[in-house]
């Protein structure tokens, strides 16, 4: 069969703003139907990358492709296959949540029933008559996500989609993203939440000071840096002890409540690689 080509390609992308190098020779590829995480601290060039990939900003060097075309030559038909959600996405503040979405549905010639369906998916059906300007941050983010999904995009770009949301709302957005992925949507996600990325992403790239410092499948990256393989045992008397893998055979399981692997988190790996905390 045909080899799956990459739906997004970044080759040696460079972007500078004055003397600051925001993106320094960035290389990655994203396969169709994958959730790809582009991770790093705030202000590390994540939004710039989205703008270059979607043809809104021209890079200073390198080559960026989307749907098999150079990003800067994308036309309106191509852009209809793309959904973008960022805090720069505008909306009509004086219109209700539902009217905001209906306008989009009409623009794309989409069946208007889809609006209710999407409002339900993002948990906003009950709130559809609220004016957009009166929505909470979380509701706004979910409205913009619903709007981006109206045209059933092949690729969805999400810039920090759960930043500032409560855990329940974040979880419902995660479920929606997994659902979209299972229906064939490719998702490009920027986040500084390493836990979110570990849970959601098939592959990810870690960005620091304009450079990619690590990339791959989250579980593989974690194992790569899991050099001292240890486990934590919790006993019935609530005592906790750490053992090396080599000592496993000596354990008496009768008194044990639980066993946890002590592998590093992605966040700890990021700190180890950069010597810096993520400014969340």
NORHURA-V575923 format. One record per pair of residues at least 24 apart in sequence whose C-alpha atoms are under 6 Angstrom apart, sorted by the first residue. I is the first residue (numbers start at 1). J is the second residue. Records with the same first field share a line. If there is no record, write none. Layout:
I: J + J
This chain:
6: 30 + 31
7: 31 + 32 + 66 + 67
8: 65 + 66
9: 64 + 65
10: 64
11: 62 + 63
12: 62
13: 61 + 62
14: 60 + 61
15: 59 + 60
22: 210
23: 210
24: 210 + 211
32: 186
33: 181 + 184 + 185 + 186
34: 186
35: 187 + 201 + 202
36: 188 + 201 + 203 + 204
37: 189 + 190 + 201 + 204
38: 190 + 204 + 205
39: 190 + 191 + 192 + 206 + 207
40: 192 + 206 + 207 + 208
41: 192 + 278 + 279
81: 153 + 154
82: 153 + 155 + 156
83: 148 + 153 + 156
84: 156 + 157
85: 158
86: 159
93: 132 + 133
94: 131
95: 131
96: 129 + 130 + 131 + 132
97: 128 + 130 + 131 + 132
98: 128
101: 147
118: 146
138: 165
154: 185
155: 185 + 186 + 187
156: 187
157: 188
158: 189
159: 190
160: 190 + 191
194: 266 + 267
226: 263
230: 262
231: 260 + 261 + 262
232: 259 + 260
233: 258 + 259
234: 258
